[in-house]
Amino acid sequence: MDSLQVFIDLNGVKFSSYDAADWMRRHHHINLYLSDHRRISAQLTRADDEATTARLLDGLGYLIAHADLLRPAPPVGIPEPRNLRLDQADLLTPYPPGIPAALPGERLNEAVVYYLRSGVRSGMAVPDAGLDILRVSVEDSHAD
């Protein structure tokens, strides 16, 4: 019952994947699942059949046939993966409900800390981080 993810690398074409996704939506009424600076992806589900996959393939064929109508993609400067790692605070996601109570870098207030600590004492799972120790950064509100 899982959907099939179809990823298409457009690294060798002159236009951006973002523009390709917009073009497919505008000209073929096909909403692609995701796009980034060089890939598009379609999601095929159990609701799809030969007709819908043929429509996707036709749309992709027309996209390539009309590539000259799309503007050239500006270059995207992609650093080495190790340079994309930033220092961050912990993500704090209590289960249930599985919705983050705090995101990396957010300032925690007393109410959030109380909610999380009292929840953990009651049996709430917060698998992202231990709440025995919280890393804090003190901010001087009287500084210039």
C-alpha positions as CSV (number, residue, x, y, z in Angstrom):
1,M,0.0,0.0,0.0
2,D,3.0,2.3,0.1
3,S,3.3,4.8,-2.6
4,L,6.1,4.6,-5.2
5,Q,8.4,7.6,-5.3
6,V,9.8,8.3,-8.7
7,F,12.8,10.7,-8.7
8,I,13.9,12.3,-11.9
9,D,17.3,14.0,-11.9
10,L,17.3,17.1,-14.1
11,N,20.9,18.0,-13.5
12,G,21.8,17.9,-17.2
13,V,19.1,20.3,-18.4
14,K,19.3,24.1,-18.5
15,F,16.2,24.8,-16.5
16,S,15.5,24.5,-12.8
17,S,13.5,21.7,-11.3
18,Y,11.3,24.3,-9.6
19,D,10.4,25.7,-13.0
20,A,9.8,22.2,-14.3
21,A,7.4,21.5,-11.5
22,D,5.5,24.8,-12.2
23,W,5.5,24.0,-16.0
24,M,4.0,20.5,-15.4
25,R,1.3,22.0,-13.2
26,R,0.5,24.8,-15.5
27,H,0.5,22.9,-18.8
28,H,-0.5,19.4,-17.8
29,H,-2.3,19.8,-14.5
30,I,0.2,17.4,-12.9
31,N,1.3,18.2,-9.4
32,L,4.6,16.7,-8.8
33,Y,5.3,15.5,-5.3
34,L,8.5,17.4,-4.6
35,S,11.2,19.4,-6.4
36,D,14.5,20.8,-5.4
37,H,17.3,22.5,-7.3
38,R,18.0,19.6,-9.6
39,R,15.3,16.9,-9.0
40,I,11.6,16.4,-9.4
41,S,9.6,13.5,-8.0
42,A,6.3,12.1,-8.6
43,Q,4.3,9.9,-6.2
44,L,2.4,6.9,-7.7
45,T,-0.2,5.4,-5.4
46,R,-2.7,2.6,-5.7
47,A,-5.1,5.1,-7.2
48,D,-2.8,5.5,-10.2
49,D,-3.2,3.3,-13.3
50,E,-1.8,3.1,-16.9
51,A,-3.7,6.2,-17.9
52,T,-2.3,8.4,-15.1
53,T,1.2,7.1,-15.5
54,A,1.0,7.7,-19.3
55,R,-0.2,11.3,-18.5
56,L,2.9,11.8,-16.4
57,L,5.2,10.3,-19.0
58,D,3.6,12.5,-21.8
59,G,3.9,15.6,-19.6
60,L,7.6,14.8,-19.0
61,G,8.1,14.3,-22.8
62,Y,6.5,17.7,-23.5
63,L,8.6,19.3,-20.8
64,I,11.8,18.2,-22.5
65,A,10.5,19.0,-26.0
66,H,9.7,22.5,-24.8
67,A,12.8,23.0,-22.7
68,D,13.8,26.1,-24.7
69,L,10.7,27.9,-23.3
70,L,12.0,27.7,-19.8
71,R,14.5,30.2,-18.4
72,P,18.0,28.9,-17.6
73,A,18.4,27.9,-14.0
74,P,20.6,30.2,-11.9
75,P,23.5,28.2,-10.3
76,V,22.9,26.9,-6.8
77,G,26.0,27.0,-4.6
78,I,26.0,23.7,-2.7
79,P,28.6,23.5,0.1
80,E,30.1,20.2,1.3
81,P,27.7,18.3,3.5
82,R,30.0,18.8,6.5
83,N,29.7,22.5,6.1
84,L,25.9,22.4,6.3
85,R,26.0,21.1,9.9
86,L,25.1,23.8,12.3
87,D,25.1,23.9,16.0
88,Q,21.6,23.6,17.3
89,A,19.6,23.0,20.4
90,D,17.6,19.8,20.7
91,L,14.2,19.2,19.1
92,L,11.7,18.3,21.8
93,T,8.8,16.3,20.6
94,P,6.5,14.7,23.2
95,Y,4.7,11.5,22.2
96,P,1.8,11.5,22.1
97,P,0.8,13.7,20.2
98,G,4.1,13.8,18.3
99,I,4.1,17.5,17.7
100,P,7.3,19.4,18.5
101,A,7.0,21.5,21.6
102,A,10.3,23.2,20.8
103,L,12.3,23.4,17.6
104,P,16.1,23.8,17.4
105,G,17.2,27.2,18.3
106,E,13.9,28.3,19.9
107,R,13.9,30.0,23.3
108,L,12.3,27.9,25.9
109,N,10.0,29.6,28.5
110,E,9.0,28.4,31.9
111,A,5.7,27.1,30.7
112,V,7.2,24.8,28.0
113,V,9.9,23.5,30.4
114,Y,7.2,22.8,33.0
115,Y,5.0,21.0,30.4
116,L,7.8,18.8,29.2
117,R,9.2,17.9,32.7
118,S,5.8,17.3,34.2
119,G,4.8,15.2,31.2
120,V,8.0,13.1,31.4
121,R,7.3,12.5,35.1
122,S,3.8,11.3,34.1
123,G,5.2,8.9,31.4
124,M,5.3,11.1,28.3
125,A,8.0,10.0,25.9
126,V,10.3,12.7,24.5
127,P,12.7,10.7,22.4
128,D,14.6,13.6,20.9
129,A,16.5,14.6,24.1
130,G,16.8,13.9,27.8
131,L,15.1,16.5,29.9
132,D,17.3,15.9,33.0
133,I,19.7,18.5,31.6
134,L,18.8,21.3,29.3
135,R,21.6,23.4,27.6
136,V,20.8,27.1,28.0
137,S,22.2,30.3,26.8
138,V,21.8,33.2,29.2
139,E,20.8,36.5,27.5
140,D,21.5,39.8,29.2
141,S,18.4,41.9,28.7
142,H,20.2,45.0,30.0
143,A,23.1,44.8,27.5
144,D,23.3,47.5,24.7
